[in-house]
C-alpha cells in the first residue's frame, strides 16, 4: 500500500514541475515579445526625433544661405557669393602693336592685382574678314601670319585652365614676338611649355577645324559690335564702350571706379 501511494505521488510531482517549466518558458517568451515591442517603439520614436532634428538642421542651412547674401565677402572671395565683377571684353589681333601694348601694360598688370574683381574675355580676331566658300577662310589686317597667330591665341585660350592662364599665355606670346615677322609657332611652343600647356593640342587645334570654328565665332561676335569696330584693340567694359578711351591708358582706374563691391586694396 505504501509503495502504491508513492507511485501515485511521483506523476503529480512531475506534472507540477512540467507546468512550472511551461510557465517559466511562457514568461520568458512574453518578456522577449514585450521587449521586442518596446525596442520597436523606441526605434520608431528615435526615428521621429532624428527626422525632427534633420528638419531643423535644414532650416538652419536655409537661413545660413539667406544670411550669406547679406554678408560682405572678403576681397579675395568676391564673385563666389555674387557675380559683381567688371566684365572686360578685349577685341584684338595677334600682330597688332596697339593690342600688344594694351595687354602687356594695362590688362596684365590689372589682372595681377585685381583678378578677383574682373572677368576677362579675350577675342583674337580684330579687323579680319571671314569668307565662306568650299571652306571657311580668313584675311587679316597684318596678313596670313596674323590669321595663324590669331588661331594660336584662340586655341591657347581654349586649352587654358583659368582666366589667369589665358591672360598669361596671350601675354607670353606678345612678349616672345619682338617683331611681327618672327615665328608665332616658336613663341607658342615656348609659352605653352612655360605654362604647362600641351603645345601639340594647341597646334593641332590651330591648324584644324576646331581653330577655324573658333575664329569664325570670334568673327561673328566682332562684326556684331555696334558701332562697327574701327580701332584695335576695342575694349568693351560691362557691355559699353564709353570707358574705352580711358581704359586704353588707365584700365585700373576704370575698373576701380566701376566695381560695385567692397573697395579692393589696390583701389584705395
Secondary structure as GFF3:
##gff-version 3
##sequence-region A 1 268
A	DSSP	alpha_helix	2	68	.	.	.	ID=ss1
A	DSSP	three_ten_helix	75	77	.	.	.	ID=ss2
A	DSSP	beta_strand	86	92	.	.	.	ID=ss3
A	DSSP	alpha_helix	97	102	.	.	.	ID=ss4
A	DSSP	pi_helix	103	107	.	.	.	ID=ss5
A	DSSP	alpha_helix	108	114	.	.	.	ID=ss6
A	DSSP	three_ten_helix	115	117	.	.	.	ID=ss7
A	DSSP	beta_strand	118	124	.	.	.	ID=ss8
A	DSSP	beta_strand	129	132	.	.	.	ID=ss9
A	DSSP	beta_strand	136	139	.	.	.	ID=ss10
A	DSSP	alpha_helix	144	159	.	.	.	ID=ss11
A	DSSP	alpha_helix	163	176	.	.	.	ID=ss12
A	DSSP	alpha_helix	184	195	.	.	.	ID=ss13
A	DSSP	alpha_helix	199	206	.	.	.	ID=ss14
A	DSSP	alpha_helix	209	223	.	.	.	ID=ss15
A	DSSP	beta_strand	234	237	.	.	.	ID=ss16
A	DSSP	alpha_helix	244	258	.	.	.	ID=ss17
A	DSSP	three_ten_helix	265	267	.	.	.	ID=ss18
###
